[in-house]
């Protein structure tokens, strides 16, 4: 099984950069929902999935 550091897409310079994109996208999703509360986990998981699949990590 690959190490987590081996899962980082070549489009990212580091795992930290990859992890920094997830909360930014989650917040963008929150704002798109007109800051409606109660969907934080949904936004986070969607952001995580979008970032990882968009960059070919998963």
N, C-alpha and C positions, 0 to 999 in steps of 0.2 A: 504494500500500500504506500502511495507517495506521501511524503511529509507535507504538512500544510504549506511550507514555503515553496514547495514544488508545484503547488496548485495555482500560484499567482500567474496571471496571464502575462505574456511578454509585453502587452500594451501598458502595463503598470510597472513602474520602476521599483516598487516595493509593496510588501503586504500592507504596510501602513497606509500607503496611498489608496489601495483597494478598500481597506476598512474605513477610510475617511469619506469615501464616496457614498457609502450606504446611508449614514445619517443625513447627509445633504439631500439625497434623493427622497428619503422618508419625509423630510421637512417640506420638500417641494410638493409631495403628494398631499400632505396636510394642508398646505396653502391652496392647492387646487380644489380641495374639498371645502374651501372657504372657512378653514380653521375650525371645522366641526370636531369636537372632542369625542373620544370613545373609540377611535380607530387607530390608535398608536401602534398596536401590535400588527394589525393588518398592513398598515403603511410600511412598517419596518420589514416585515417578511416579504412584501412585494418589492421593496427597494433592494433587499438582499438578493432576491431571485433575479430581478432585472439586471442588476450590476454584474452578478456572476455569470448569468447566461449570455448577456450582451457581450461580455469580454471573452467568452469561450472557456471559462474556468471549469464549469460543470459539464 
